[in-house]
Each structure stands twice: as structure tokens, then as C-alpha cells.
Amino acid sequence: MSFLVSCPDCGRREVGEFSYGGESNRRPKPGGDTTELARYLFFRKNVAGPQVEWWFHRDGCQQWFFAVRDTRTNHIEATFWPEDRPLAASPSMPTPGEPKA
């Protein structure tokens, strides 16, 4: 199925121009528990509904950004740069300081 993704830099483009980077998870703190690290690396929430995901504009500006995508419909509700992440973040929102690229 094809749909449009709105790159914060380049605007709306076909999804084929992008690479999906996975859902955004909170990173464990440095020196944290190995169970917490394993959960971060290998487990996903896989929600049915809106979730924050990493996307890379491979055929455009070659930048990583976040998209809020409804997994049931593939509708992209919002896109934003990591540094522009909303302050009132839900648990699925990324933590500050996650790399841009």
C-alpha cells in the first residue's frame, strides 16, 4: 500500500522515498539494568493506533525525523525534527538527546 509522508524539510512525498526506522522507544539510562537494555533493543509495543516512529528521507534531504503514524490506516498525523519534539510527551515519545542522524 502506498501513502504520503510529509518530510519536515522537503514536504509531502511518496513513502517509497523513505526508510522506516522503527517505533521510538525511551532509551535506558547509562549503566542501567541489562533487562532494561534487552527490553529496549528487542521488544516493541506494536500499538494499534498512533505511535511515534523514526523515518529517514533516503531519496531527499537524507535526514532522520519523527512521524506520528496511525498503524491501522498508515495516516501520518504529524512529522517533526527530534529537537522539536513536543514537551508534553507521551510514553511512546522519544527522549531528548536521541540522535538526529
C-alpha positions as CSV (number, residue, x, y, z in Angstrom):
1,M,0.0,0.0,0.0
2,S,1.3,3.4,-0.9
3,F,0.8,6.6,1.2
4,L,2.3,10.0,1.5
5,V,4.8,11.0,4.2
6,S,5.4,14.7,4.9
7,C,9.1,15.4,5.4
8,P,9.7,18.4,7.7
9,D,12.3,19.6,5.2
10,C,11.0,18.5,1.7
11,G,7.2,18.3,2.1
12,R,4.8,15.5,1.1
13,R,6.4,12.6,-0.8
14,E,5.6,9.0,-1.7
15,V,6.5,6.6,1.1
16,G,8.9,4.8,-1.3
17,E,11.4,7.7,-0.8
18,F,11.7,6.9,2.9
19,S,13.2,4.2,5.1
20,Y,11.2,3.2,8.2
21,G,13.4,3.3,11.3
22,G,11.0,1.7,13.8
23,E,8.9,2.9,16.7
24,S,10.5,5.3,19.1
25,N,11.3,3.9,22.5
26,R,12.8,5.5,25.6
27,R,16.5,4.7,26.0
28,P,17.6,3.2,29.3
29,K,19.9,5.4,31.3
30,P,23.6,4.7,31.1
31,G,24.7,1.9,33.5
32,G,21.2,0.6,33.7
33,D,19.9,-2.9,34.2
34,T,20.6,-5.5,31.4
35,T,16.9,-6.5,31.4
36,E,16.0,-2.9,30.7
37,L,18.5,-2.7,27.9
38,A,17.3,-6.0,26.4
39,R,13.7,-4.7,26.5
40,Y,14.8,-1.5,24.7
41,L,16.6,-3.5,22.0
42,F,14.3,-6.4,21.3
43,F,10.7,-5.6,22.4
44,R,8.2,-3.4,20.7
45,K,4.8,-2.1,21.8
46,N,3.2,-2.6,18.3
47,V,0.2,-0.5,19.1
48,A,-2.9,-0.4,17.0
49,G,-3.3,3.4,16.6
50,P,-1.0,6.4,16.6
51,Q,2.6,5.8,17.5
52,V,5.8,7.9,17.2
53,E,8.3,6.4,14.7
54,W,11.7,7.2,13.2
55,W,11.7,7.8,9.5
56,F,14.7,8.6,7.2
57,H,14.2,10.6,3.9
58,R,16.6,8.4,1.9
59,D,15.8,9.9,-1.6
60,G,15.5,13.5,-0.4
61,C,17.2,15.5,2.3
62,Q,18.7,12.4,3.9
63,Q,17.6,13.4,7.4
64,W,16.1,11.4,10.3
65,F,12.8,12.7,11.8
66,F,9.8,11.6,13.8
67,A,6.4,10.9,12.4
68,V,3.2,10.2,14.3
69,R,1.6,7.4,12.2
70,D,-1.7,5.6,12.8
71,T,-0.7,2.0,12.3
72,R,-4.2,1.0,11.4
73,T,-4.6,3.4,8.5
74,N,-0.9,4.5,7.7
75,H,-2.2,8.1,8.1
76,I,0.7,10.4,9.1
77,E,-0.7,12.8,11.7
78,A,2.4,14.9,12.2
79,T,6.1,15.0,11.5
80,F,8.8,16.9,13.4
81,W,12.6,17.0,14.0
82,P,13.9,15.3,17.1
83,E,14.8,18.7,18.7
84,D,11.2,20.0,18.1
85,R,9.6,17.1,20.0
86,P,6.5,18.2,22.0
87,L,7.2,19.0,25.6
88,A,4.1,17.1,26.9
89,A,5.4,13.8,25.6
90,S,3.5,10.5,26.0
91,P,5.4,7.4,27.0
92,S,5.9,6.5,23.3
93,M,7.6,9.8,22.6
94,P,11.3,9.9,22.2
95,T,13.6,11.2,24.9
96,P,15.7,14.3,24.4
97,G,19.2,13.7,23.0
98,E,18.3,10.8,20.7
99,P,20.5,11.2,17.6
100,K,19.2,13.0,14.5
101,A,21.4,11.0,12.1
